[in-house]
């Protein structure tokens, strides 16, 4: 939570598994690297993944136009 607030990433929902890298949660989502991010619409469709910095800002700006 501290990192979310520090990074200013409190504008969207986060999910986390704090038990280490090996977990059913990460396996189910096929996540092999951390951090990873997905932008998912209300229907559960992945719209984008692993966007960071300027790429993420640009994607969000264009999406909400």
C-alpha positions as a printed NumPy array, in Angstrom:
array([[  0.   ,   0.   ,   0.   ],
       [  2.861,   2.37 ,   0.747],
       [  4.324,   1.85 ,  -2.738],
       [  0.92 ,   2.446,  -4.339],
       [  0.559,   5.759,  -2.551],
       [  4.213,   6.74 ,  -3.135],
       [  3.917,   6.034,  -6.864],
       [  0.601,   7.875,  -7.17 ],
       [ -1.031,   4.677,  -8.428],
       [ -4.043,   4.904,  -6.138],
       [ -6.391,   5.809,  -9.008],
       [ -7.078,   2.192,  -9.979],
       [ -7.71 ,  -1.176,  -8.349],
       [ -4.742,  -3.329,  -7.348],
       [ -4.455,  -7.031,  -6.62 ],
       [ -1.532,  -8.543,  -4.798],
       [ -0.315, -11.832,  -3.424],
       [  2.131, -11.118,  -0.637],
       [  3.189, -14.723,   0.02 ],
       [  6.098, -14.844,  -2.474],
       [  6.554, -15.59 ,  -6.15 ],
       [  5.229, -19.154,  -6.128],
       [  1.478, -19.194,  -5.677],
       [ -1.731, -20.501,  -7.226],
       [ -2.798, -16.875,  -7.703],
       [  0.212, -16.037,  -9.907],
       [  0.021, -19.4  , -11.702],
       [ -3.674, -18.901, -12.532],
       [ -2.949, -15.505, -14.07 ],
       [  0.171, -16.857, -15.823],
       [  2.307, -14.163, -14.214],
       [  6.012, -14.941, -14.344],
       [  7.501, -11.525, -13.633],
       [  6.78 ,  -8.941, -10.985],
       [  5.734,  -6.194, -11.297],
       [  3.19 ,  -6.858, -13.981],
       [  0.107,  -4.839, -14.789],
       [ -3.021,  -5.427, -16.794],
       [ -5.701,  -2.978, -17.806],
       [ -8.972,  -4.883, -17.808],
       [-12.385,  -3.617, -18.885],
       [-15.592,  -4.222, -16.946],
       [-16.151,  -7.445, -18.9  ],
       [-12.769,  -8.883, -17.907],
       [-11.179,  -8.324, -21.317],
       [ -7.475,  -7.419, -21.138],
       [ -7.005,  -4.14 , -22.996],
       [ -3.286,  -3.677, -22.331],
       [ -0.496,  -5.142, -20.222],
       [  2.881,  -4.183, -18.837],
       [  2.625,  -0.493, -19.611],
       [  4.784,   1.781, -17.495],
       [  5.718,   5.437, -17.318],
       [  4.97 ,   7.517, -20.399],
       [  3.509,   4.546, -22.296],
       [  0.973,   3.999, -19.516],
       [  0.14 ,   7.701, -19.284],
       [ -0.361,   7.923, -23.058],
       [ -2.557,   4.814, -23.138],
       [ -4.795,   6.107, -20.337],
       [ -5.065,   9.551, -21.92 ],
       [ -6.051,   8.088, -25.302],
       [ -8.486,   5.608, -23.778],
       [-10.478,   8.316, -22.002],
       [-10.721,  10.655, -25.017]])
